[in-house]
């Protein structure tokens, strides 16, 4: 089941308070979640203040950690060591649940910080862990990532999107946990984008928290068309149309196509092409004399300088 992470302008004041304890900073990420931000290489332990609730000042409060008694009183201090956060719950004298606080640990940014949750994209030119793309200009985009071998159980804890641009998004994490889809609720595909989209995703692995920020982008900077479906009409004539996911009308969002013909034993990525040609038409006849060949086709936005989509081939 997708986990819906719905951002509206000022969805949550994500950092509502912070306090300094030595070299550690304790912040409230969102309701019932506190984060101890430290340099994990040198961090050993710190004290974290917990409050059951303002309405329980005159109540006998008992704190529990993993079914074990941790302390007593509406406000207590708990010790956090290394990456050993915990979920603390408070109860009244009868054992009834009153409230809880989840304490997480986060390694603060530094040049030598080790990333533990996500793998860096192998084909990335920069320090990229999350790749985002859009299949059209309708305001929806998709992001993908790969978890490290030792953190496959990590989950998305929070998504912050459009905070600085003032845009209103609704995001849902994919069922496999390896990506998310965000929709701009105020989007008009014909309107010019005036601000880039800012996106930060927080991942939780046990009690470790890591955040990954994507370089702010316009939809037009991440657009990549879907693969093209090819139909062989007759003889050596091929026909195709615009992808079903592409923005309409086609006259306003034109595509240009690249046709490539290679020998049957070659892949579409081969540089040993028999023919390579760009066209705006959606029909092409191959005049190559060989009886066996591979017909390759890909597309891109005609008006925006974006990479070609993946090849579709017909043999």
N, C-alpha and C positions, 0 to 999 in steps of 0.2 A: 504494500500500500504506500502510495506516495505521501511523503510528509510535507504538508503545505506550510510554506514559510512566507507569509503575506506581508509585504512591506507597503506601508502608506507613509506619506510624509510625516516624519517624526513618529514612526511606528512605536519604537520604545526608546527612551533615553538610555542608550546602551551603556554609557558610563555615567551613572548617576552620582557616584561618589568615589573618592580615592583617598588613600591615606598612606603615608610613608612610614615603614618600619625598617630602620637601618637602610640597607641597600635594596630592600624589597618594596614593591608598591602593591597595595591591595585595592582592587577595583571591583565595583559591582557591574558585571557584564549585562545582566538583565535580572528581573525579579527572581529571587531565590538562588542566584548564582554569583559566587564571588570568585575572583581570579587573583592568585598570588603571582605577580610578574617578577621574575628573578633571572639572574644569570645562572643557569643550571650547572655550569662547569664549576662554580665556586659555592653555590648555595648548599646549606646544610639543613637549617631549620628556621622557623619563624613562628610568631604567635598571631593568630587570626581572631578578631573579635566577632562574636555571633550574637544576634538579637532574635529572640523568638517572636516578639511583636510588641508594639506600644500598648496594645490592649491587654497585655498579660503582666503588667507591672505588679499587680496584687495577686497574681496566681502562683501557686507552687509549680514551678517548671522543672522538668527533668529532661536532660539531653541524652540522646542515644546515638551511638555510632556503630553501624553493622551489628545491631542487636545487643550491643554492650553499653552499659551506662558510661557516659562521658563526663557529666557534670550536672550541676543544679543551679537554677537561677535564670531569670529572664535574659540576662546578659552574661556570657562566659567567654573565656579565651581558650582556644584550642591550638595545639602544636601541629604544625605541618612540616614534614621532613622530606627533602628531595622532591620526588614526583608523587609522593604519597598523599594526595588529596583524599577527600571522603565526602559521603553524604551524611549530614547531621540532621536528625529530626528531634523536635521538642514535643513533650507530652505533659499533660496535667498529672496530678497525683493518682488519678484513676487509670492512667495509661492511655487516655484518649489522645489521638494525634492533634497537634495544634498547628505546626508549621515545620518547615525544613529549610536548610541551606546546603547547596552543593558547592564544595570548595574544589577548585581546579588550579593547576599550576601551569604557568606559561613561561617559556624561555623568551626573554626580551630580545629585540633585534640587535645584532652585532655582526661585524664582518665575518667572524668565525663561527656563527651560529650553525648548529647542525639541524637540518630539517629531518623530522622523523616520520611524518605521516604520508606525505606525497613524494612521488619521484619527479625529478625534473624531466621535462619533455626532451627526448633525445634529439629531435630535429629543431629545437628552439635556438634562436640566435642569442637570446638574452636569458635572464634568470626566470624562466617561465615554467610554472607548474600546472597552470590551468589554461586550457585553450578554449576560446569562445568563438562561435560562428553563428551566422543567421542565414536562413535559406531564402529570405526575401526582405522587403522593406516594411513589413506589417507591424514591426515593433516587438517581435518575439525572437529571442536568441537562446542558444544552447551552449552549455559549457561542459567540458569533459576533463577528467583527471585520472591518474593511476596511483593507487596506494602502494606504499612500500610493502615488501614481503612480510615484515613483522608487525604491520599495522593494518591488516586487511579488515579488521573489525571496527576500525574508526568510522565514526558517523558524523554527519553535518549537524553541528549544534546551533548554528545561527548564520543567517545570510543578511548582510547589509548591502542594499542596492539602491542607487538613486538618492542617497542621503544629501549629497552636495549639489546635485543637479535639480532637486525638487521634483523629479519625475516619480510617478506612481507605478510600482511594479508588483506583480504577483509571481512568486517563484515556487516550484515544486521539485523536490529531489527525485531522480529516477529510481525505479524500484531496485536496480542493481547497486545503487549507492555510488555509481561511478560518474555521475553527472547531474546537471539540473537544467530546467527550462524556465525562463523568465519571460513574462509578457508585460509590455507597457500598456497599462490600462487606459492611458490618455492618448495613445498613439494615433496619429493620422499619417498614413503612408505617403501622402502627397505633401506633407508639411516639411519644411527644412528643419533639420536638427540644429538646435542652438546651443546645446550643452552635451558634453560627453557623459557616458554612463560610468559611474564609479561602482565597483563591486568588490566586496571583501567577504570571504567565506571562512567561518570558524569550524574546525574539526576537533572532535573530542575522541581520544583514545584512552580508555579507562579514565584516569584523572589528569591526563595531559591535554592541554589545549594548544592548538596552533592555528594561526590565522594566515590566510593567503590573499593578497590583494592583487587584482588584475589591473594592468595599466588601463586607465580610463579610455574609452573608445566611443566612436559613433557607430551606429548600425552599418552605415555605408562602408566602414573600414573593416568589417568582419563578414560581409556578405559573400557567400559562396553558393553557386547554384547546385541543385541536385544533379545526379547523373541523368543523362538523356536516354530515353527509350527509342531504340531504332527498329524500324520495320522495313523488311525487304519487299518492295512493291512488285517488281518483276525484273527478270534478267539481272543486270548489274545496277539497278536503280534502288536507292535507299531513301526512306522518308522518316521524318521525326517531327516532334512538336516541342513546345516549351514544357518544362517540368510542371507538374500539377501544383507544386509548392511555390512556384514563382509568382511575383506580384503582377497584378492586372491593372489596367489593360497593357497588352504587350507593346502597343504603340508608345506608351509612356515609359515602359521599362524594357527597352529592346535588348536582345542578346545577340552576340556574335558567336559563330561556331567555327571550330577548327576541324577540318577533315584530314585524316591521315590514312594512307594505305601502305601496308607493309606486307612482306611475304607471310604466308600462313604460319610458318614456324616461328616468326618473330612476335614479340609482345608489342603493345601499343607504345611502350616507353622506348622502344628501339630507335636508334638514330639512323638505321638503315632503311629509311622510308622510300617508297616508290613515288609517293605523292604527298604533299603537305600544302594545304590551302585553307584560307579563311573565307567564310561566306556568311551572308545574312539570310540566305535562303534556307528552307527546311526540306530540301530535296536535292539529291546529288546522284549523278550517274558516273560510275567508274568506267574509264576507257582503257584500263590496264589490260594488256593482252594475256597475262597469266590467268589460268583457270582457277587457281587457288591463291587466295590472298585474304588478309584480315582488314576489315573496314573499321576504322576507329573514329570516334567523335567525342568532342567535349565542348563546353560552352563557358562563357563569362559575360558579365555585364558590359554592354557596349559603351556605356557612358562613364563608367567608373573604373579606374585602374585597379582591378582585383585579379588574383590568380585564376587560372583555368580550373574548372571542376575536374573530377576524376574521369578518366577515359571510360567510354562504353564501346564495346567491340562487337562485331558481327563477322563470323567466319563462314 
